[in-house]
Amino acid sequence: GDDAPRDQAWKTLDETGRVMAAAFVPGDAVVLALAMPDRARAFLVRITANGEQRIIAEVDPRLEDDGSSCDVTSMRWDAGRGCLVVAGSFGVHAYRPA
């Protein structure tokens, strides 16, 4: 198949960073936790099957603790609660779609 549209969509994401975790979510999409270069926070980026990407949340433990690095160790979609559960050095957070 023609991969050009998909590859082009990947290149348009302005944020860069190391992927720490990923989870499949409803709507044929995946959410990636991207570490920012300063390692102090992470962005949760939702990417759909057609390549559309959007930052859906920011994990910033500097608001809650001593400002140590933000490490996302796992993510999973909780269908029963309808939220994305994110765990890491900051504890456990849950994010529900707006």
Secondary structure, 3 states (H helix, E strand, C coil): CCCHHHHHHHHCCCCCCEEEEEEEECCCEEEEEEECCCCCCEEEEEEECCCCEEEEEEECHHHCCCCCCCCEEEEEEECCCCEEEEEECCEEEEECCC
